[in-house]
Amino acid sequence: MPQIFNLIELYQLTYLDLFLAFLAAFILGVGKAGIKGLGVIIVILMALVFGGKASTGVLMPLMIMADILAVIYYHRHTQWKFLWKLLPTMVIGVLIGVLLGSYISEVVFKQFMAVFILATVLIMVFMDRKKRKEVPTNWFFSNGIGLLAGITSMIGNLAGSFANIYFLAMRLPKNEFIGTMAWLFFIINVFKLPFHIIVWKTITVDSFLLNTLLIPGIIIGFFAGVWLVKLINNEAYRKFIIAATAFGALLILFS
């Protein structure tokens, strides 16, 4: 217990900071349970408490813990053929993100990504209104989305928006959507872990101990999210994800 108080003092955390961090952990649990499109809110809350780059190190172990819950709960719904189409270029994107993270302006990068996400969402809405049901099979689409998802995953933990767009375009039903996303991000986040520890040095023993304070928020949030997902049908879920992704892009643009 004294060590926890030392950590709070080390990070200069107020009671409000602890509340915001716990809230972010709760929302993370809800999101990993299937209520997608909340990633931007989590990133903003953690950045408010810990700062931009440092917050990625605090957030990463929490994301992996939440990924494990999601993989255990939804693994039987995973559609591996869609995951393997996206994974290779996401890995390449992460490696590019490791290099870019030290040089590119985070503000400019996020604004560019926000505009790109909004444009893609508008195209999806247009296709839905035209009642076009075909699934994109273009090689450039899956690899382009994978590359962007990998880069944004490493730099700002914002890959969820691009993965949402891809799996919605594949027209996966609700549970298959969540199960495939769960495994994809578990693999990617574990792959990113050494870069945070060795290259960026954003994960330390102290930051990991701080994570233990926030684990209950993830667990409570996850089971709250599972309950909410059960209340939403497939069509309403698709519309919610599109709207949440667009809203998240606007938050990135103006935050």
N, C-alpha and C positions, 0 to 999 in steps of 0.2 A: 504493500500500500504506500509506504513512503516513497518508493521508486516512481509510482504513478504521479504523486504530487510533484516530484522532481521534474518529471516529463512535462507536466502542465506549466511549471515555472520556466522550463527550458524553452518551450514553444511560445511562452508568454500568452497563454490562453485564458480568456475570460469565461465566465459562465455562459455568456451569449455565444462565444466561439464554440464551446463544447456542445451547446444545443444545436447550432448550425451543422456541426460535424456529425452529430448523432442523427439529425434530420436527413443529411445527405446519405448516411448509411442506410437509413430506413427506406428512402426513395430508391436507392440502389437495389435493395432487396425486392421492392415492389417491381422494379424494372426487369430484373433478372427472372422474376416469376412470369413475365409475359406482358406487362403493361409498358410497352416500348415507347420511345420518344422522349424519355425523361432524362437522358444522359447529359444534356446541356445544363439542366438545372443542377444536377449533381456536381458537374465540373465547376460551375459558377460558385456554388456554396463552398466547395472545398478550396477554391482559389481565394475566396474572401477570407477564409480562416488562415490558410497556410501560404498563400502566394501562388503564382502560376506554376512554375516548374516544380517547386517543392511539393505541391499538392498532388502531382502525378505519382510521386513516390509513396505518399500516404495512401492514396486511392488504390494503387495497383494490387497489393495483397488483399484488400477488401473485395476487389472485383473478382479475384480468383476464388476467394471463399464463397462469394455469391454464385459464381459459375459452377462450383462443385455442387451446391444445392440444386441448381437448375438442371445440371447433367443427371444427377440422381433421380430427380422427379420426372423429367421429360425425355430421358434417353430413348425410350421405346418409340418415340415419334420422329426421331432424327432421320432426315432424308440425305443420306451420305453422298448421293450423286451430285446434288446441288452444292453441298459443302466442298467437295473436292474441286469443283469448277472455280470456286472463289479463293480457296486457301493458298495455292501457290503464289499468285500475284499479291495476295495480302502479306505473305512473308517477305517478298521482295520490297513491298511498300514500307514495311516496318524497318527494314535495313536502310532504305532511303531516308526515312523519318529520323533514324538515329543520327545520320550525318547532317540533315537539315536543321535538326533541333538546336544545334549550337550556333547557327548562322542566320536563320531567317527570323524576321520579326513576327512574333506570335500574333499580334493584332492584325497585321496585313494578311497573314496566312489564314486566320479564322474568317476574316471578312470575305476573302476569295472563296473559301470553301462554302460559306453560307449562301453566297450568290449561286454557286454551282448546285447546291442541294435544292434551293428554291426552284431553279430552272428545271431540274429533273422532276421534282414533285409536280410542277405545273404540267409537264408532258404526261405524267401518269394520270393526272386528273382529266386531261384532255382525252386520253385513251379510254378512260372509264366512261366518260360522257358519251363517247362514240360507240360504246359497248363492244370495244375490240377485246377479244378474249385470248388472242394468240400470245404465246409465251416467247419472249425474245430469245433467239438462238444464236445471235451474232457473236462471234468470238471476241470482237472488240468490246462489246457491252460488258460481258462477265469479267474480262481481264482489266478493263478500264476501271470498273467499279471496285474490283479487288485491290488494284494498285492504290487508288484514292483512299479506300478504307484502311489499308495498311499504314499509309503515311499519316493520316489523321488519327489513327489509333495510337501511334507512337508519340506524336507531338502533343495532341490535346485530348486523348481518350474520347474522341468524337466519331469513331468509326461506325457507331450504331446507326447513324442516319443513312450512310451509304449501304450498309447491310440491310436495313429496312427496305430501302428502295429496290435492292436486288431481289430479295425474297418475296416482296410484294409483286414485283414484275413476274416472278415465277409462279405466282398465284397459289402459293402454298396455303392450305387450310391453317386455322389458328394453332392447333397443337403441333403440327409439323413445322410451322414457322418458328415457334418458340423452341422446340427440341433441336432443330438444326442450328439456330442462333446460339443455343447454349453450348453445344460442342465446339462450334467455330470459335467463339470467344474464349472458351476455356483453353483451347490449343494456342491461340494467338497470344493470350495474356501470359501463359506460362513461357512461351517463346520470348516475350518481351522482358521478362523478369531479370535475366542476367545483365541486360543492357542498362536497366535502372540501377542495379547494384554496382556493376563494375565500371561502366562508361560514364553515366550521368551522376552516379553516387547519390541518387535521390532516395534510395531505400537504405536505412541504417538500422542498427539494433534498436535505437531509440524510437524511430518511426514505426518499426514493427511492434514494439511494446505498446505504443499508442493505439495501434490497430485493435488491441485486445479490449480497449474501452468501448469500441464501436461495433464489435461483433453482435451483441444483442440487438442492435438496431437493424442489422442485416437480416437476422433470423425472423424477427417480428415482421419486418417489411415483406420478406419473401412469402410467408404464409398469408399475409393480408393480400398480396398480389395474386396468389393462387386462387383465393376466394373470389376476387374481383374478376379474374379471367373466366371463371366458370359462369359468371352472370352475362357474359357478352357472346353473342352469336358470331359466326364467321364473317358475315357481311358488315356488321357493325364494327367488328374488330379491325377489318381492313380500312374502313373509313377513319376510325380512330387513329390508327398508325399513320396514315397519310397526313391527317390534321396535326398530330403531335410532332411529326417530323418537320412539317412546314413551320410550326410554331417554334420549334427548337432552332431552326435555321435563322429565324427572325431574332431570337434571343442572342445567338452568336453574333449576328450582324450589328446589333445595337448595344451589346454589353461592353 
